[in-house]
């Protein structure tokens, strides 16, 4: 379960508790009425894709005993047409290790199959909101 709570009355900054993990925070930029003190919800959406790709690729490399030592995943967003129904993310992978071009191509392919990528692109998500 994830719980968000307002940190200070009248402010947009919220604490985020994710079960047994450290508390995270969310806010919005000052130009949108927040204080810009933490990632906004779009940042968390985008980073979930990057995190999933990184972990999926590392698990695959470990399983296949590929010499993947480090991986940098960069996620860039183009939200200029979000209100028209298009939210575009570009992901760049920078693997480190003694990997062949074939290994690197396979890592890209595996990254395309991570669960969050599938969730974002091919799953119908239904959300119910209710009062406590």
N, CA, C and O atoms as a Tinker XYZ file with bonds, in Angstrom:
   528  protein
     1  N      0.840000   -1.171000    0.000000    73     2
     2  CA     0.000000    0.000000    0.000000    64     1     3
     3  C      0.890000    1.241000    0.000000    63     2     4     5
     4  O      1.962000    1.251000    0.605000    81     3
     5  N      0.440000    2.259000   -0.670000    73     3     6
     6  CA     1.122000    3.555000   -0.732000    64     5     7
     7  C      0.194000    4.584000   -0.111000    63     6     8     9
     8  O     -0.984000    4.660000   -0.461000    81     7
     9  N      0.731000    5.384000    0.820000    73     7    10
    10  CA    -0.067000    6.405000    1.491000    64     9    11
    11  C      0.593000    7.758000    1.309000    63    10    12    13
    12  O      1.786000    7.918000    1.566000    81    11
    13  N     -0.193000    8.736000    0.863000    73    11    14
    14  CA     0.287000   10.113000    0.724000    64    13    15
    15  C     -0.435000   10.988000    1.732000    63    14    16    17
    16  O     -1.643000   10.854000    1.932000    81    15
    17  N      0.318000   11.896000    2.372000    73    15    18
    18  CA    -0.265000   12.808000    3.353000    64    17    19
    19  C      0.299000   14.206000    3.145000    63    18    20    21
    20  O      1.488000   14.378000    2.876000    81    19
    21  N     -0.566000   15.194000    3.272000    73    19    22
    22  CA    -0.135000   16.581000    3.185000    64    21    23
    23  C      0.864000   16.847000    4.299000    63    22    24    25
    24  O      0.622000   16.484000    5.450000    81    23
    25  N      1.994000   17.483000    3.965000    73    23    26
    26  CA     3.035000   17.768000    4.950000    64    25    27
    27  C      2.684000   19.001000    5.777000    63    26    28    29
    28  O      2.839000   19.005000    6.998000    81    27
    29  N      2.208000   20.048000    5.100000    73    27    30
    30  CA     1.888000   21.301000    5.782000    64    29    31
    31  C      0.557000   21.818000    5.244000    63    30    32    33
    32  O      0.355000   21.876000    4.031000    81    31
    33  N     -0.335000   22.188000    6.132000    73    31    34
    34  CA    -1.664000   22.655000    5.731000    64    33    35
    35  C     -1.560000   23.736000    4.654000    63    34    36    37
    36  O     -0.784000   24.683000    4.779000    81    35
    37  N     -2.348000   23.576000    3.607000    73    35    38
    38  CA    -2.396000   24.558000    2.541000    64    37    39
    39  C     -1.281000   24.454000    1.522000    63    38    40    41
    40  O     -1.288000   25.189000    0.534000    81    39
    41  N     -0.322000   23.563000    1.730000    73    39    42
    42  CA     0.800000   23.397000    0.794000    64    41    43
    43  C      0.576000   22.142000   -0.052000    63    42    44    45
    44  O     -0.175000   21.249000    0.339000    81    43
    45  N      1.224000   22.082000   -1.197000    73    43    46
    46  CA     1.065000   20.942000   -2.090000    64    45    47
    47  C      2.029000   19.793000   -1.795000    63    46    48    49
    48  O      1.795000   18.673000   -2.250000    81    47
    49  N      3.095000   20.038000   -1.051000    73    47    50
    50  CA     4.066000   18.982000   -0.738000    64    49    51
    51  C      3.374000   17.885000    0.083000    63    50    52    53
    52  O      2.684000   18.162000    1.064000    81    51
    53  N      3.579000   16.630000   -0.346000    73    51    54
    54  CA     3.020000   15.468000    0.338000    64    53    55
    55  C      4.123000   14.457000    0.637000    63    54    56    57
    56  O      5.053000   14.294000   -0.153000    81    55
    57  N      4.017000   13.786000    1.767000    73    55    58
    58  CA     4.900000   12.662000    2.053000    64    57    59
    59  C      4.293000   11.424000    1.418000    63    58    60    61
    60  O      3.075000   11.314000    1.281000    81    59
    61  N      5.143000   10.507000    1.038000    73    59    62
    62  CA     4.713000    9.258000    0.414000    64    61    63
    63  C      5.348000    8.118000    1.206000    63    62    64    65
    64  O      6.572000    8.010000    1.286000    81    63
    65  N      4.514000    7.282000    1.783000    73    63    66
    66  CA     5.014000    6.102000    2.492000    64    65    67
    67  C      4.700000    4.878000    1.652000    63    66    68    69
    68  O      3.547000    4.624000    1.303000    81    67
    69  N      5.744000    4.121000    1.332000    73    67    70
    70  CA     5.615000    2.892000    0.556000    64    69    71
    71  C      6.018000    1.741000    1.477000    63    70    72    73
    72  O      7.198000    1.405000    1.589000    81    71
    73  N      5.030000    1.144000    2.130000    73    71    74
    74  CA     5.217000    0.029000    3.055000    64    73    75
    75  C      6.427000    0.243000    3.965000    63    74    76    77
    76  O      6.417000    1.177000    4.767000    81    75
    77  N      7.466000   -0.586000    3.868000    73    75    78
    78  CA     8.586000   -0.548000    4.808000    64    77    79
    79  C      9.782000    0.274000    4.317000    63    78    80    81
    80  O     10.887000    0.111000    4.833000    81    79
    81  N      9.585000    1.132000    3.353000    73    79    82
    82  CA    10.705000    1.880000    2.792000    64    81    83
    83  C     10.749000    3.299000    3.332000    63    82    84    85
    84  O      9.808000    3.763000    3.976000    81    83
    85  N     11.849000    3.979000    3.063000    73    83    86
    86  CA    11.991000    5.374000    3.481000    64    85    87
    87  C     10.889000    6.231000    2.874000    63    86    88    89
    88  O     10.355000    5.920000    1.809000    81    87
    89  N     10.566000    7.288000    3.553000    73    87    90
    90  CA     9.546000    8.209000    3.072000    64    89    91
    91  C     10.072000    8.985000    1.874000    63    90    92    93
    92  O     11.202000    9.474000    1.873000    81    91
    93  N      9.236000    9.083000    0.868000    73    91    94
    94  CA     9.500000    9.906000   -0.311000    64    93    95
    95  C      8.616000   11.144000   -0.213000    63    94    96    97
    96  O      7.782000   11.251000    0.686000    81    95
    97  N      8.803000   12.073000   -1.138000    73    95    98
    98  CA     7.972000   13.273000   -1.160000    64    97    99
    99  C      7.589000   13.593000   -2.590000    63    98   100   101
   100  O      8.256000   13.180000   -3.539000    81    99
   101  N      6.509000   14.332000   -2.725000    73    99   102
   102  CA     6.107000   14.843000   -4.030000    64   101   103
   103  C      5.643000   16.286000   -3.872000    63   102   104   105
   104  O      5.162000   16.687000   -2.812000    81   103
   105  N      5.792000   17.038000   -4.919000    73   103   106
   106  CA     5.424000   18.455000   -4.948000    64   105   107
   107  C      5.224000   18.805000   -6.415000    63   106   108   109
   108  O      5.372000   17.940000   -7.278000    81   107
   109  N      4.902000   20.016000   -6.702000    73   107   110
   110  CA     4.866000   20.495000   -8.082000    64   109   111
   111  C      5.734000   21.740000   -8.170000    63   110   112   113
   112  O      6.011000   22.373000   -7.151000    81   111
   113  N      6.163000   22.098000   -9.370000    73   111   114
   114  CA     7.000000   23.286000   -9.531000    64   113   115
   115  C      6.284000   24.562000   -9.070000    63   114   116   117
   116  O      5.056000   24.624000   -9.015000    81   115
   117  N      7.074000   25.555000   -8.749000    73   115   118
   118  CA     6.529000   26.829000   -8.268000    64   117   119
   119  C      5.584000   27.460000   -9.288000    63   118   120   121
   120  O      4.591000   28.078000   -8.904000    81   119
   121  N      5.879000   27.314000  -10.581000    73   119   122
   122  CA     5.021000   27.935000  -11.594000    64   121   123
   123  C      3.638000   27.283000  -11.669000    63   122   124   125
   124  O      2.738000   27.802000  -12.330000    81   123
   125  N      3.471000   26.139000  -10.985000    73   123   126
   126  CA     2.169000   25.480000  -10.925000    64   125   127
   127  C      1.544000   25.592000   -9.537000    63   126   128   129
   128  O      0.522000   24.964000   -9.260000    81   127
   129  N      2.161000   26.395000   -8.662000    73   127   130
   130  CA     1.589000   26.632000   -7.347000    64   129   131
   131  C      2.224000   25.873000   -6.208000    63   130   132   133
   132  O      1.813000   26.025000   -5.058000    81   131
   133  N      3.218000   25.060000   -6.504000    73   131   134
   134  CA     3.913000   24.330000   -5.453000    64   133   135
   135  C      5.181000   25.051000   -5.046000    63   134   136   137
   136  O      5.384000   26.220000   -5.375000    81   135
   137  N      6.027000   24.337000   -4.328000    73   135   138
   138  CA     7.311000   24.906000   -3.920000    64   137   139
   139  C      8.485000   24.277000   -4.661000    63   138   140   141
   140  O      9.627000   24.693000   -4.468000    81   139
   141  N      8.222000   23.283000   -5.503000    73   139   142
   142  CA     9.285000   22.644000   -6.271000    64   141   143
   143  C     10.302000   21.923000   -5.404000    63   142   144   145
   144  O     11.485000   21.893000   -5.743000    81   143
   145  N      9.868000   21.342000   -4.292000    73   143   146
   146  CA    10.792000   20.723000   -3.341000    64   145   147
   147  C     10.999000   19.225000   -3.544000    63   146   148   149
   148  O     11.809000   18.614000   -2.846000    81   147
   149  N     10.284000   18.633000   -4.480000    73   147   150
   150  CA    10.369000   17.184000   -4.686000    64   149   151
   151  C      9.865000   16.858000   -6.095000    63   150   152   153
   152  O      9.259000   17.705000   -6.750000    81   151
   153  N     10.115000   15.638000   -6.557000    73   151   154
   154  CA     9.605000   15.238000   -7.874000    64   153   155
   155  C      8.085000   15.366000   -7.932000    63   154   156   157
   156  O      7.388000   15.175000   -6.936000    81   155
   157  N      7.592000   15.694000   -9.126000    73   155   158
   158  CA     6.144000   15.760000   -9.292000    64   157   159
   159  C      5.629000   14.392000   -9.769000    63   158   160   161
   160  O      6.431000   13.519000  -10.102000    81   159
   161  N      4.318000   14.198000   -9.805000    73   159   162
   162  CA     3.776000   12.892000  -10.199000    64   161   163
   163  C      4.247000   12.417000  -11.581000    63   162   164   165
   164  O      4.442000   11.217000  -11.779000    81   163
   165  N      4.430000   13.322000  -12.527000    73   163   166
   166  CA     4.933000   12.911000  -13.837000    64   165   167
   167  C      6.341000   12.320000  -13.711000    63   166   168   169
   168  O      6.669000   11.341000  -14.380000    81   167
   169  N      7.172000   12.922000  -12.847000    73   167   170
   170  CA     8.518000   12.391000  -12.630000    64   169   171
   171  C      8.457000   10.952000  -12.129000    63   170   172   173
   172  O      9.209000   10.094000  -12.592000    81   171
   173  N      7.557000   10.692000  -11.180000    73   171   174
   174  CA     7.428000    9.334000  -10.656000    64   173   175
   175  C      6.917000    8.365000  -11.721000    63   174   176   177
   176  O      7.365000    7.220000  -11.780000    81   175
   177  N      6.005000    8.805000  -12.546000    73   175   178
   178  CA     5.516000    7.978000  -13.652000    64   177   179
   179  C      6.679000    7.611000  -14.573000    63   178   180   181
   180  O      6.878000    6.445000  -14.912000    81   179
   181  N      7.441000    8.632000  -14.970000    73   179   182
   182  CA     8.559000    8.421000  -15.886000    64   181   183
   183  C      9.639000    7.544000  -15.263000    63   182   184   185
   184  O     10.167000    6.641000  -15.913000    81   183
   185  N      9.964000    7.812000  -14.004000    73   183   186
   186  CA    11.040000    7.048000  -13.366000    64   185   187
   187  C     10.650000    5.602000  -13.139000    63   186   188   189
   188  O     11.523000    4.736000  -13.073000    81   187
   189  N      9.356000    5.317000  -13.017000    73   187   190
   190  CA     8.953000    3.917000  -12.863000    64   189   191
   191  C      9.313000    3.123000  -14.122000    63   190   192   193
   192  O      9.688000    1.954000  -14.033000    81   191
   193  N      9.203000    3.746000  -15.271000    73   191   194
   194  CA     9.600000    3.087000  -16.515000    64   193   195
   195  C     11.102000    2.849000  -16.532000    63   194   196   197
   196  O     11.547000    1.744000  -16.843000    81   195
   197  N     11.889000    3.866000  -16.204000    73   195   198
   198  CA    13.344000    3.717000  -16.193000    64   197   199
   199  C     13.808000    2.677000  -15.194000    63   198   200   201
   200  O     14.689000    1.872000  -15.495000    81   199
   201  N     13.215000    2.689000  -13.996000    73   199   202
   202  CA    13.590000    1.717000  -12.970000    64   201   203
   203  C     13.268000    0.299000  -13.414000    63   202   204   205
   204  O     14.071000   -0.614000  -13.222000    81   203
   205  N     12.105000    0.116000  -14.001000    73   203   206
   206  CA    11.700000   -1.215000  -14.450000    64   205   207
   207  C     12.640000   -1.727000  -15.541000    63   206   208   209
   208  O     13.051000   -2.887000  -15.516000    81   207
   209  N     12.972000   -0.872000  -16.485000    73   207   210
   210  CA    13.891000   -1.280000  -17.547000    64   209   211
   211  C     15.251000   -1.665000  -16.965000    63   210   212   213
   212  O     15.816000   -2.693000  -17.338000    81   211
   213  N     15.777000   -0.844000  -16.051000    73   211   214
   214  CA    17.084000   -1.126000  -15.454000    64   213   215
   215  C     17.076000   -2.467000  -14.729000    63   214   216   217
   216  O     17.977000   -3.284000  -14.924000    81   215
   217  N     16.075000   -2.697000  -13.901000    73   215   218
   218  CA    16.021000   -3.931000  -13.125000    64   217   219
   219  C     15.773000   -5.152000  -14.007000    63   218   220   221
   220  O     16.372000   -6.206000  -13.790000    81   219
   221  N     14.897000   -5.017000  -14.996000    73   219   222
   222  CA    14.615000   -6.128000  -15.911000    64   221   223
   223  C     15.861000   -6.508000  -16.693000    63   222   224   225
   224  O     16.169000   -7.689000  -16.848000    81   223
   225  N     16.572000   -5.506000  -17.182000    73   223   226
   226  CA    17.794000   -5.761000  -17.961000    64   225   227
   227  C     18.854000   -6.431000  -17.089000    63   226   228   229
   228  O     19.504000   -7.382000  -17.522000    81   227
   229  N     19.028000   -5.938000  -15.859000    73   227   230
   230  CA    20.025000   -6.542000  -14.978000    64   229   231
   231  C     19.664000   -7.981000  -14.615000    63   230   232   233
   232  O     20.538000   -8.847000  -14.576000    81   231
   233  N     18.390000   -8.239000  -14.349000    73   231   234
   234  CA    17.973000   -9.609000  -14.035000    64   233   235
   235  C     18.225000  -10.545000  -15.222000    63   234   236   237
   236  O     18.680000  -11.674000  -15.041000    81   235
   237  N     17.930000  -10.075000  -16.422000    73   235   238
   238  CA    18.179000  -10.870000  -17.620000    64   237   239
   239  C     19.675000  -11.133000  -17.788000    63   238   240   241
   240  O     20.092000  -12.265000  -18.034000    81   239
   241  N     20.478000  -10.075000  -17.653000    73   239   242
   242  CA    21.932000  -10.222000  -17.825000    64   241   243
   243  C     22.497000  -11.199000  -16.794000    63   242   244   245
   244  O     23.362000  -12.015000  -17.114000    81   243
   245  N     22.013000  -11.115000  -15.571000    73   243   246
   246  CA    22.469000  -12.037000  -14.523000    64   245   247
   247  C     22.086000  -13.473000  -14.882000    63   246   248   249
   248  O     22.901000  -14.389000  -14.765000    81   247
   249  N     20.836000  -13.661000  -15.321000    73   247   250
   250  CA    20.353000  -14.998000  -15.682000    64   249   251
   251  C     21.161000  -15.598000  -16.835000    63   250   252   253
   252  O     21.473000  -16.789000  -16.835000    81   251
   253  N     21.490000  -14.765000  -17.803000    73   251   254
   254  CA    22.230000  -15.227000  -18.983000    64   253   255
   255  C     23.745000  -15.133000  -18.793000    63   254   256   257
   256  O     24.510000  -15.436000  -19.709000    81   255
   257  N     24.172000  -14.714000  -17.609000    73   255   258
   258  CA    25.588000  -14.562000  -17.271000    64   257   259
   259  C     26.316000  -13.648000  -18.246000    63   258   260   261
   260  O     27.446000  -13.920000  -18.651000    81   259
   261  N     25.644000  -12.552000  -18.617000    73   259   262
   262  CA    26.282000  -11.542000  -19.461000    64   261   263
   263  C     27.132000  -10.634000  -18.580000    63   262   264   265
   264  O     26.781000  -10.402000  -17.423000    81   263
   265  N     28.237000  -10.117000  -19.098000    73   263   266
   266  CA    29.133000   -9.289000  -18.295000    64   265   267
   267  C     28.671000   -7.828000  -18.181000    63   266   268   269
   268  O     29.445000   -6.904000  -18.433000    81   267
   269  N     27.420000   -7.636000  -17.804000    73   267   270
   270  CA    26.900000   -6.282000  -17.592000    64   269   271
   271  C     27.335000   -5.829000  -16.209000    63   270   272   273
   272  O     26.949000   -6.426000  -15.205000    81   271
   273  N     28.143000   -4.768000  -16.155000    73   271   274
   274  CA    28.657000   -4.275000  -14.883000    64   273   275
   275  C     27.822000   -3.125000  -14.337000    63   274   276   277
   276  O     27.496000   -3.092000  -13.150000    81   275
   277  N     27.483000   -2.192000  -15.203000    73   275   278
   278  CA    26.693000   -1.028000  -14.813000    64   277   279
   279  C     25.758000   -0.673000  -15.956000    63   278   280   281
   280  O     25.974000   -1.054000  -17.106000    81   279
   281  N     24.712000    0.069000  -15.608000    73   279   282
   282  CA    23.750000    0.498000  -16.618000    64   281   283
   283  C     23.218000    1.869000  -16.241000    63   282   284   285
   284  O     22.773000    2.088000  -15.115000    81   283
   285  N     23.267000    2.770000  -17.178000    73   283   286
   286  CA    22.638000    4.078000  -17.000000    64   285   287
   287  C     21.422000    4.119000  -17.909000    63   286   288   289
   288  O     21.523000    3.868000  -19.110000    81   287
   289  N     20.273000    4.439000  -17.328000    73   287   290
   290  CA    19.028000    4.566000  -18.075000    64   289   291
   291  C     18.595000    6.025000  -17.970000    63   290   292   293
   292  O     18.444000    6.555000  -16.869000    81   291
   293  N     18.400000    6.661000  -19.100000    73   291   294
   294  CA    17.957000    8.048000  -19.139000    64   293   295
   295  C     16.571000    8.100000  -19.763000    63   294   296   297
   296  O     16.347000    7.573000  -20.853000    81   295
   297  N     15.642000    8.742000  -19.059000    73   295   298
   298  CA    14.276000    8.877000  -19.556000    64   297   299
   299  C     14.009000   10.361000  -19.791000    63   298   300   301
   300  O     14.143000   11.176000  -18.878000    81   299
   301  N     13.634000   10.701000  -21.009000    73   299   302
   302  CA    13.293000   12.077000  -21.362000    64   301   303
   303  C     11.825000   12.117000  -21.751000    63   302   304   305
   304  O     11.308000   11.192000  -22.377000    81   303
   305  N     11.167000   13.190000  -21.374000    73   303   306
   306  CA     9.735000   13.304000  -21.658000    64   305   307
   307  C      9.459000   14.461000  -22.607000    63   306   308   309
   308  O     10.100000   15.511000  -22.553000    81   307
   309  N      8.483000   14.231000  -23.476000    73   307   310
   310  CA     7.896000   15.298000  -24.288000    64   309   311
   311  C      6.412000   15.288000  -23.956000    63   310   312   313
   312  O      5.649000   14.463000  -24.457000    81   311
   313  N      6.023000   16.225000  -23.101000    73   311   314
   314  CA     4.617000   16.294000  -22.693000    64   313   315
   315  C      3.887000   17.461000  -23.347000    63   314   316   317
   316  O      2.821000   17.876000  -22.892000    81   315
   317  N      4.482000   17.987000  -24.429000    73   315   318
   318  CA     3.920000   19.165000  -25.080000    64   317   319
   319  C      2.529000   18.916000  -25.673000    63   318   320   321
   320  O      1.772000   19.861000  -25.897000    81   319
   321  N      2.196000   17.664000  -25.923000    73   319   322
   322  CA     0.886000   17.345000  -26.498000    64   321   323
   323  C      0.058000   16.458000  -25.567000    63   322   324   325
   324  O     -0.876000   15.788000  -26.008000    81   323
   325  N      0.403000   16.458000  -24.280000    73   323   326
   326  CA    -0.302000   15.596000  -23.328000    64   325   327
   327  C     -1.804000   15.871000  -23.319000    63   326   328   329
   328  O     -2.604000   14.938000  -23.249000    81   327
   329  N     -2.189000   17.132000  -23.387000    73   327   330
   330  CA    -3.619000   17.467000  -23.366000    64   329   331
   331  C     -4.346000   16.990000  -24.614000    63   330   332   333
   332  O     -5.575000   16.915000  -24.629000    81   331
   333  N     -3.590000   16.667000  -25.663000    73   331   334
   334  CA    -4.176000   16.121000  -26.884000    64   333   335
   335  C     -4.117000   14.600000  -26.888000    63   334   336   337
   336  O     -4.520000   13.966000  -27.863000    81   335
   337  N     -3.613000   14.004000  -25.793000    73   335   338
   338  CA    -3.591000   12.551000  -25.681000    64   337   339
   339  C     -2.284000   11.889000  -26.048000    63   338   340   341
   340  O     -2.238000   10.667000  -26.183000    81   339
   341  N     -1.213000   12.660000  -26.216000    73   339   342
   342  CA     0.086000   12.074000  -26.550000    64   341   343
   343  C      1.114000   12.475000  -25.502000    63   342   344   345
   344  O      1.401000   13.659000  -25.324000    81   343
   345  N      1.659000   11.497000  -24.818000    73   343   346
   346  CA     2.703000   11.683000  -23.809000    64   345   347
   347  C      3.848000   10.792000  -24.246000    63   346   348   349
   348  O      3.734000    9.567000  -24.198000    81   347
   349  N      4.942000   11.387000  -24.667000    73   347   350
   350  CA     6.016000   10.616000  -25.276000    64   349   351
   351  C      7.232000   10.546000  -24.368000    63   350   352   353
   352  O      7.713000   11.566000  -23.873000    81   351
   353  N      7.728000    9.318000  -24.154000    73   351   354
   354  CA     8.937000    9.097000  -23.382000    64   353   355
   355  C     10.001000    8.495000  -24.287000    63   354   356   357
   356  O      9.721000    7.601000  -25.086000    81   355
   357  N     11.217000    8.993000  -24.152000    73   355   358
   358  CA    12.358000    8.439000  -24.883000    64   357   359
   359  C     13.331000    7.886000  -23.856000    63   358   360   361
   360  O     13.692000    8.568000  -22.897000    81   359
   361  N     13.751000    6.644000  -24.064000    73   359   362
   362  CA    14.641000    5.979000  -23.124000    64   361   363
   363  C     15.956000    5.671000  -23.821000    63   362   364   365
   364  O     15.973000    5.136000  -24.930000    81   363
   365  N     17.059000    6.016000  -23.160000    73   363   366
   366  CA    18.392000    5.717000  -23.663000    64   365   367
   367  C     19.083000    4.803000  -22.657000    63   366   368   369
   368  O     19.094000    5.075000  -21.457000    81   367
   369  N     19.655000    3.725000  -23.162000    73   367   370
   370  CA    20.389000    2.783000  -22.320000    64   369   371
   371  C     21.878000    2.909000  -22.588000    63   370   372   373
   372  O     22.299000    2.961000  -23.744000    81   371
   373  N     22.676000    2.959000  -21.534000    73   371   374
   374  CA    24.127000    3.003000  -21.662000    64   373   375
   375  C     24.716000    1.888000  -20.796000    63   374   376   377
   376  O     25.080000    2.122000  -19.643000    81   375
   377  N     24.810000    0.670000  -21.352000    73   375   378
   378  CA    25.367000   -0.443000  -20.587000    64   377   379
   379  C     26.888000   -0.378000  -20.546000    63   378   380   381
   380  O     27.529000    0.073000  -21.496000    81   379
   381  N     27.460000   -0.837000  -19.429000    73   379   382
   382  CA    28.905000   -0.916000  -19.283000    64   381   383
   383  C     29.280000   -2.358000  -19.000000    63   382   384   385
   384  O     28.604000   -3.055000  -18.244000    81   383
   385  N     30.362000   -2.791000  -19.615000    73   383   386
   386  CA    30.843000   -4.161000  -19.449000    64   385   387
   387  C     31.350000   -4.667000  -20.781000    63   386   388   389
   388  O     31.195000   -4.004000  -21.807000    81   387
   389  N     31.947000   -5.827000  -20.768000    73   387   390
   390  CA    32.513000   -6.428000  -21.977000    64   389   391
   391  C     31.406000   -7.127000  -22.762000    63   390   392   393
   392  O     31.350000   -8.354000  -22.843000    81   391
   393  N     30.521000   -6.301000  -23.341000    73   391   394
   394  CA    29.346000   -6.799000  -24.053000    64   393   395
   395  C     29.542000   -6.677000  -25.554000    63   394   396   397
   396  O     30.083000   -5.682000  -26.037000    81   395
   397  N     29.107000   -7.679000  -26.283000    73   395   398
   398  CA    29.155000   -7.611000  -27.744000    64   397   399
   399  C     28.003000   -6.735000  -28.235000    63   398   400   401
   400  O     27.093000   -6.414000  -27.471000    81   399
   401  N     28.045000   -6.355000  -29.498000    73   399   402
   402  CA    26.940000   -5.599000  -30.081000    64   401   403
   403  C     25.649000   -6.415000  -30.024000    63   402   404   405
   404  O     24.568000   -5.860000  -29.830000    81   403
   405  N     25.764000   -7.721000  -30.190000    73   403   406
   406  CA    24.602000   -8.605000  -30.112000    64   405   407
   407  C     24.024000   -8.599000  -28.694000    63   406   408   409
   408  O     22.806000   -8.559000  -28.520000    81   407
   409  N     24.892000   -8.639000  -27.685000    73   407   410
   410  CA    24.446000   -8.572000  -26.285000    64   409   411
   411  C     23.700000   -7.266000  -26.027000    63   410   412   413
   412  O     22.636000   -7.262000  -25.408000    81   411
   413  N     24.260000   -6.170000  -26.502000    73   411   414
   414  CA    23.652000   -4.853000  -26.277000    64   413   415
   415  C     22.284000   -4.764000  -26.953000    63   414   416   417
   416  O     21.338000   -4.229000  -26.376000    81   415
   417  N     22.181000   -5.287000  -28.172000    73   415   418
   418  CA    20.899000   -5.285000  -28.884000    64   417   419
   419  C     19.869000   -6.112000  -28.121000    63   418   420   421
   420  O     18.698000   -5.738000  -28.064000    81   419
   421  N     20.286000   -7.218000  -27.543000    73   419   422
   422  CA    19.377000   -8.068000  -26.771000    64   421   423
   423  C     18.916000   -7.348000  -25.508000    63   422   424   425
   424  O     17.764000   -7.499000  -25.103000    81   423
   425  N     19.798000   -6.563000  -24.877000    73   423   426
   426  CA    19.420000   -5.810000  -23.685000    64   425   427
   427  C     18.348000   -4.767000  -24.018000    63   426   428   429
   428  O     17.429000   -4.545000  -23.229000    81   427
   429  N     18.466000   -4.135000  -25.179000    73   427   430
   430  CA    17.437000   -3.183000  -25.610000    64   429   431
   431  C     16.115000   -3.920000  -25.794000    63   430   432   433
   432  O     15.070000   -3.452000  -25.342000    81   431
   433  N     16.162000   -5.063000  -26.452000    73   431   434
   434  CA    14.956000   -5.861000  -26.688000    64   433   435
   435  C     14.310000   -6.272000  -25.362000    63   434   436   437
   436  O     13.091000   -6.192000  -25.214000    81   435
   437  N     15.111000   -6.702000  -24.415000    73   435   438
   438  CA    14.588000   -7.113000  -23.102000    64   437   439
   439  C     13.994000   -5.911000  -22.378000    63   438   440   441
   440  O     12.951000   -6.032000  -21.734000    81   439
   441  N     14.638000   -4.763000  -22.475000    73   439   442
   442  CA    14.118000   -3.549000  -21.851000    64   441   443
   443  C     12.747000   -3.162000  -22.379000    63   442   444   445
   444  O     11.919000   -2.624000  -21.645000    81   443
   445  N     12.514000   -3.439000  -23.654000    73   443   446
   446  CA    11.211000   -3.144000  -24.266000    64   445   447
   447  C     10.105000   -4.030000  -23.689000    63   446   448   449
   448  O      8.922000   -3.718000  -23.824000    81   447
   449  N     10.492000   -5.128000  -23.050000    73   447   450
   450  CA     9.518000   -6.078000  -22.522000    64   449   451
   451  C      9.348000   -5.972000  -21.004000    63   450   452   453
   452  O      8.727000   -6.845000  -20.398000    81   451
   453  N      9.880000   -4.935000  -20.387000    73   451   454
   454  CA     9.733000   -4.841000  -18.934000    64   453   455
   455  C      8.253000   -4.648000  -18.579000    63   454   456   457
   456  O      7.489000   -4.099000  -19.373000    81   455
   457  N      7.855000   -5.097000  -17.396000    73   455   458
   458  CA     6.439000   -5.049000  -17.022000    64   457   459
   459  C      5.814000   -3.649000  -17.053000    63   458   460   461
   460  O      4.659000   -3.510000  -17.456000    81   459
   461  N      6.537000   -2.630000  -16.644000    73   459   462
   462  CA     5.959000   -1.278000  -16.644000    64   461   463
   463  C      5.788000   -0.763000  -18.068000    63   462   464   465
   464  O      4.805000   -0.082000  -18.358000    81   463
   465  N      6.725000   -1.075000  -18.960000    73   463   466
   466  CA     6.570000   -0.702000  -20.378000    64   465   467
   467  C      5.282000   -1.320000  -20.920000    63   466   468   469
   468  O      4.490000   -0.647000  -21.579000    81   467
   469  N      5.083000   -2.610000  -20.636000    73   467   470
   470  CA     3.861000   -3.282000  -21.086000    64   469   471
   471  C      2.622000   -2.645000  -20.461000    63   470   472   473
   472  O      1.623000   -2.423000  -21.144000    81   471
   473  N      2.688000   -2.354000  -19.173000    73   471   474
   474  CA     1.563000   -1.747000  -18.475000    64   473   475
   475  C      1.197000   -0.399000  -19.092000    63   474   476   477
   476  O      0.021000   -0.087000  -19.276000    81   475
   477  N      2.215000    0.392000  -19.406000    73   475   478
   478  CA     1.976000    1.729000  -19.962000    64   477   479
   479  C      1.469000    1.701000  -21.390000    63   478   480   481
   480  O      0.800000    2.638000  -21.826000    81   479
   481  N      1.776000    0.644000  -22.128000    73   479   482
   482  CA     1.482000    0.660000  -23.556000    64   481   483
   483  C      0.434000   -0.347000  -24.026000    63   482   484   485
   484  O     -0.088000   -0.211000  -25.132000    81   483
   485  N      0.116000   -1.348000  -23.216000    73   483   486
   486  CA    -0.794000   -2.368000  -23.751000    64   485   487
   487  C     -1.812000   -2.907000  -22.753000    63   486   488   489
   488  O     -2.461000   -3.918000  -23.020000    81   487
   489  N     -1.959000   -2.254000  -21.624000    73   487   490
   490  CA    -2.882000   -2.743000  -20.610000    64   489   491
   491  C     -3.929000   -1.684000  -20.306000    63   490   492   493
   492  O     -3.607000   -0.505000  -20.164000    81   491
   493  N     -5.157000   -2.102000  -20.208000    73   491   494
   494  CA    -6.203000   -1.190000  -19.765000    64   493   495
   495  C     -6.118000   -1.108000  -18.251000    63   494   496   497
   496  O     -6.149000   -2.129000  -17.566000    81   495
   497  N     -6.012000    0.101000  -17.733000    73   495   498
   498  CA    -5.924000    0.317000  -16.290000    64   497   499
   499  C     -7.225000    0.975000  -15.843000    63   498   500   501
   500  O     -7.648000    1.986000  -16.404000    81   499
   501  N     -7.843000    0.399000  -14.843000    73   499   502
   502  CA    -9.075000    0.974000  -14.286000    64   501   503
   503  C     -8.784000    1.457000  -12.886000    63   502   504   505
   504  O     -8.117000    0.772000  -12.111000    81   503
   505  N     -9.283000    2.640000  -12.557000    73   503   506
   506  CA    -9.020000    3.250000  -11.263000    64   505   507
   507  C    -10.337000    3.619000  -10.609000    63   506   508   509
   508  O    -11.187000    4.260000  -11.227000    81   507
   509  N    -10.505000    3.220000   -9.369000    73   507   510
   510  CA   -11.678000    3.596000   -8.591000    64   509   511
   511  C    -11.208000    4.501000   -7.471000    63   510   512   513
   512  O    -10.221000    4.196000   -6.801000    81   511
   513  N    -11.896000    5.605000   -7.260000    73   511   514
   514  CA   -11.574000    6.555000   -6.197000    64   513   515
   515  C    -12.776000    6.690000   -5.288000    63   514   516   517
   516  O    -13.899000    6.868000   -5.758000    81   515
   517  N    -12.541000    6.607000   -3.970000    73   515   518
   518  CA   -13.631000    6.684000   -2.998000    64   517   519
   519  C    -13.177000    7.462000   -1.778000    63   518   520   521
   520  O    -11.980000    7.616000   -1.540000    81   519
   521  N    -14.122000    7.946000   -1.018000    73   519   522
   522  CA   -13.812000    8.602000    0.247000    64   521   523
   523  C    -13.586000    7.554000    1.325000    63   522   524   525
   524  O    -14.180000    6.477000    1.295000    81   523
   525  N    -12.702000    7.889000    2.299000    73   523   526
   526  CA   -12.435000    6.960000    3.420000    64   525   527
   527  C    -13.605000    6.985000    4.385000    63   526   528
   528  O    -13.588000    6.280000    5.394000    81   527
